[in-house]
Amino acid sequence: MIAQEAKFKLLNYKLHGLITEYIVKLHDADGEEVEYHITDYYNEDCNEIVDTRIWKLSDKILDDLQVKIDSRLGIKILGFITSEHFYRNDVLESMYVKDMEDKIDSYYEK
């Protein structure tokens, strides 16, 4: 028997001004399917993600629906979205370049 691998699928995304929302389905190795709602919040210029929230979609009222973005699952979900959605990838890449430029500038200012 071959072990089944967990798979993500981007079901939908919507751009709403300074917010981008994603719906992702995870089909895990145990055969369960879970959907997650991810929201990226952008700055006024839409060139930087200032916050990201991940929520497990459920028809039950539970206290533990939020997924931490730095958890193992959160990192996997965000990595998947970044690889699947062109705009998020471009913004993160430009944020990284800007951060590196700022570090270089501060180094030479000393």
C-alpha positions as CSV (number, residue, x, y, z in Angstrom):
1,M,0.0,0.0,0.0
2,I,1.3,3.4,-1.0
3,A,0.9,6.2,1.6
4,Q,-1.3,9.0,0.2
5,E,0.1,12.5,0.3
6,A,-1.7,15.6,1.5
7,K,-2.8,17.9,-1.4
8,F,-3.9,21.5,-1.5
9,K,-6.2,23.0,-4.1
10,L,-6.9,26.7,-4.6
11,L,-10.7,26.9,-4.9
12,N,-11.2,30.6,-5.2
13,Y,-9.6,34.0,-4.6
14,K,-11.0,37.5,-4.7
15,L,-9.3,40.9,-4.7
16,H,-11.2,43.5,-2.6
17,G,-9.2,46.8,-2.6
18,L,-6.7,46.3,0.2
19,I,-7.7,42.7,0.9
20,T,-7.2,39.5,-0.9
21,E,-9.2,36.4,0.2
22,Y,-8.4,32.8,-0.7
23,I,-10.3,29.6,-0.2
24,V,-8.0,26.5,-0.1
25,K,-9.0,22.9,0.3
26,L,-6.7,20.4,2.0
27,H,-7.2,16.8,1.2
28,D,-5.1,15.2,3.9
29,A,-3.4,11.8,4.0
30,D,-6.2,10.3,6.1
31,G,-8.8,11.2,3.4
32,E,-10.3,14.1,5.2
33,E,-11.1,17.3,3.3
34,V,-10.9,20.7,5.1
35,E,-11.3,24.1,3.7
36,Y,-9.4,27.2,4.9
37,H,-10.1,30.9,4.4
38,I,-7.0,33.0,4.1
39,T,-7.0,36.8,4.1
40,D,-4.0,39.0,3.1
41,Y,-4.2,42.7,4.2
42,Y,-2.2,45.2,2.2
43,N,-0.9,48.6,2.9
44,E,-2.4,51.7,1.1
45,D,-0.2,51.3,-1.9
46,C,-1.0,47.6,-2.3
47,N,2.8,46.8,-2.4
48,E,3.2,45.2,1.0
49,I,1.3,42.6,2.9
50,V,0.9,43.9,6.4
51,D,-1.1,41.1,8.0
52,T,-2.4,37.6,7.1
53,R,-5.1,35.5,8.8
54,I,-6.0,31.9,8.2
55,W,-9.2,30.3,9.4
56,K,-10.5,26.8,9.2
57,L,-14.0,26.8,7.6
58,S,-16.5,24.9,9.7
59,D,-20.2,24.7,10.2
60,K,-19.6,24.4,14.0
61,I,-18.7,27.1,16.5
62,L,-15.3,26.3,17.7
63,D,-12.7,28.2,19.6
64,D,-9.7,26.9,17.7
65,L,-10.6,27.8,14.1
66,Q,-7.7,30.2,13.6
67,V,-4.5,28.8,12.2
68,K,-1.3,30.5,13.2
69,I,0.7,31.6,10.2
70,D,4.0,30.4,11.7
71,S,2.6,26.9,12.5
72,R,3.6,24.0,10.3
73,L,0.1,24.0,8.7
74,G,0.1,27.8,8.3
75,I,3.5,27.8,6.6
76,K,2.4,25.0,4.2
77,I,-0.9,26.8,3.3
78,L,0.9,30.1,2.7
79,G,3.6,28.4,0.7
80,F,1.0,26.8,-1.5
81,I,-0.9,30.1,-2.1
82,T,2.3,31.9,-2.9
83,S,3.2,29.3,-5.5
84,E,-0.3,29.3,-7.0
85,H,-1.2,33.0,-7.0
86,F,0.9,35.3,-9.1
87,Y,0.2,38.6,-7.3
88,R,1.0,37.3,-3.8
89,N,4.3,35.9,-5.0
90,D,5.2,39.2,-6.7
91,V,4.4,41.3,-3.7
92,L,6.4,39.0,-1.3
93,E,9.3,39.1,-3.7
94,S,9.3,42.9,-3.9
95,M,9.0,43.1,-0.1
96,Y,12.0,40.8,0.3
97,V,14.0,43.0,-2.2
98,K,13.1,46.2,-0.4
99,D,14.1,44.6,2.9
100,M,17.5,43.6,1.5
101,E,18.0,47.1,0.0
102,D,17.1,48.7,3.4
103,K,19.6,46.4,5.2
104,I,22.4,47.3,2.7
105,D,21.6,51.0,3.0
106,S,21.7,50.9,6.8
107,Y,25.0,49.0,6.6
108,Y,26.7,51.7,4.5
109,E,25.2,54.5,6.6
110,K,27.3,53.4,9.7
